[in-house]
Amino acid sequence: MALTRDYKETVLADIKRDPKYARALYAEAVNSLLEGETEVALSILRDLVHAGITFKQLAKQTGFGEKTLHRMLSRRGNPTAKNLFAVTKIISQDLGIKPQLKLAA
């Protein structure tokens, strides 16, 4: 099911307005990656870039071209692990997140 423009605009506005919401979405993206839900994760990461750091700034910080980043985070994107980690690192820094690994007991 395609998302409506109003829905996408609402999500982007919520990300810009609420840092806790943005950080929760980032956590959901990482969890989705770990669970093999790549399409969901890339969609969330794309929204975080659109609402926050921007593709232009992300390109400067990662050294990837803007078009490359758009393709990488597209619905059919298939980034390498190295590229994906570079992108998620910059996004986490933009959100003020310092990822930590917690082992379940």
MODELLER restraints for C-alpha pairs under 7 A, 6 or more apart:
rsr = mdl.restraints
at = mdl.atoms
rsr.add(forms.Gaussian(group=physical.xy_distance, feature=features.Distance(at['CA:12:A'], at['CA:47:A']), mean=6.48, stdev=0.5))
rsr.add(forms.Gaussian(group=physical.xy_distance, feature=features.Distance(at['CA:12:A'], at['CA:51:A']), mean=5.23, stdev=0.5))
rsr.add(forms.Gaussian(group=physical.xy_distance, feature=features.Distance(at['CA:15:A'], at['CA:21:A']), mean=6.09, stdev=0.5))
rsr.add(forms.Gaussian(group=physical.xy_distance, feature=features.Distance(at['CA:15:A'], at['CA:22:A']), mean=4.88, stdev=0.5))
rsr.add(forms.Gaussian(group=physical.xy_distance, feature=features.Distance(at['CA:15:A'], at['CA:51:A']), mean=6.25, stdev=0.5))
rsr.add(forms.Gaussian(group=physical.xy_distance, feature=features.Distance(at['CA:16:A'], at['CA:51:A']), mean=5.80, stdev=0.5))
rsr.add(forms.Gaussian(group=physical.xy_distance, feature=features.Distance(at['CA:16:A'], at['CA:52:A']), mean=6.61, stdev=0.5))
rsr.add(forms.Gaussian(group=physical.xy_distance, feature=features.Distance(at['CA:23:A'], at['CA:95:A']), mean=6.53, stdev=0.5))
rsr.add(forms.Gaussian(group=physical.xy_distance, feature=features.Distance(at['CA:25:A'], at['CA:44:A']), mean=6.73, stdev=0.5))
rsr.add(forms.Gaussian(group=physical.xy_distance, feature=features.Distance(at['CA:29:A'], at['CA:41:A']), mean=4.22, stdev=0.5))
rsr.add(forms.Gaussian(group=physical.xy_distance, feature=features.Distance(at['CA:29:A'], at['CA:44:A']), mean=5.85, stdev=0.5))
rsr.add(forms.Gaussian(group=physical.xy_distance, feature=features.Distance(at['CA:29:A'], at['CA:45:A']), mean=6.55, stdev=0.5))
rsr.add(forms.Gaussian(group=physical.xy_distance, feature=features.Distance(at['CA:30:A'], at['CA:41:A']), mean=6.74, stdev=0.5))
rsr.add(forms.Gaussian(group=physical.xy_distance, feature=features.Distance(at['CA:32:A'], at['CA:38:A']), mean=6.49, stdev=0.5))
rsr.add(forms.Gaussian(group=physical.xy_distance, feature=features.Distance(at['CA:32:A'], at['CA:40:A']), mean=6.57, stdev=0.5))
rsr.add(forms.Gaussian(group=physical.xy_distance, feature=features.Distance(at['CA:32:A'], at['CA:41:A']), mean=5.33, stdev=0.5))
rsr.add(forms.Gaussian(group=physical.xy_distance, feature=features.Distance(at['CA:33:A'], at['CA:41:A']), mean=5.74, stdev=0.5))
rsr.add(forms.Gaussian(group=physical.xy_distance, feature=features.Distance(at['CA:39:A'], at['CA:75:A']), mean=5.80, stdev=0.5))
rsr.add(forms.Gaussian(group=physical.xy_distance, feature=features.Distance(at['CA:42:A'], at['CA:73:A']), mean=5.05, stdev=0.5))
rsr.add(forms.Gaussian(group=physical.xy_distance, feature=features.Distance(at['CA:42:A'], at['CA:74:A']), mean=6.67, stdev=0.5))
rsr.add(forms.Gaussian(group=physical.xy_distance, feature=features.Distance(at['CA:42:A'], at['CA:75:A']), mean=6.93, stdev=0.5))
rsr.add(forms.Gaussian(group=physical.xy_distance, feature=features.Distance(at['CA:43:A'], at['CA:73:A']), mean=6.81, stdev=0.5))
rsr.add(forms.Gaussian(group=physical.xy_distance, feature=features.Distance(at['CA:43:A'], at['CA:75:A']), mean=6.71, stdev=0.5))
rsr.add(forms.Gaussian(group=physical.xy_distance, feature=features.Distance(at['CA:46:A'], at['CA:73:A']), mean=5.76, stdev=0.5))
rsr.add(forms.Gaussian(group=physical.xy_distance, feature=features.Distance(at['CA:49:A'], at['CA:55:A']), mean=6.21, stdev=0.5))
rsr.add(forms.Gaussian(group=physical.xy_distance, feature=features.Distance(at['CA:53:A'], at['CA:94:A']), mean=6.48, stdev=0.5))
rsr.add(forms.Gaussian(group=physical.xy_distance, feature=features.Distance(at['CA:55:A'], at['CA:66:A']), mean=5.89, stdev=0.5))
rsr.add(forms.Gaussian(group=physical.xy_distance, feature=features.Distance(at['CA:56:A'], at['CA:66:A']), mean=6.11, stdev=0.5))
rsr.add(forms.Gaussian(group=physical.xy_distance, feature=features.Distance(at['CA:59:A'], at['CA:65:A']), mean=5.45, stdev=0.5))
rsr.add(forms.Gaussian(group=physical.xy_distance, feature=features.Distance(at['CA:59:A'], at['CA:66:A']), mean=5.45, stdev=0.5))
rsr.add(forms.Gaussian(group=physical.xy_distance, feature=features.Distance(at['CA:62:A'], at['CA:86:A']), mean=6.56, stdev=0.5))
rsr.add(forms.Gaussian(group=physical.xy_distance, feature=features.Distance(at['CA:62:A'], at['CA:87:A']), mean=6.87, stdev=0.5))
rsr.add(forms.Gaussian(group=physical.xy_distance, feature=features.Distance(at['CA:71:A'], at['CA:77:A']), mean=5.65, stdev=0.5))
rsr.add(forms.Gaussian(group=physical.xy_distance, feature=features.Distance(at['CA:72:A'], at['CA:78:A']), mean=6.03, stdev=0.5))
rsr.add(forms.Gaussian(group=physical.xy_distance, feature=features.Distance(at['CA:72:A'], at['CA:79:A']), mean=5.26, stdev=0.5))
rsr.add(forms.Gaussian(group=physical.xy_distance, feature=features.Distance(at['CA:92:A'], at['CA:98:A']), mean=6.91, stdev=0.5))
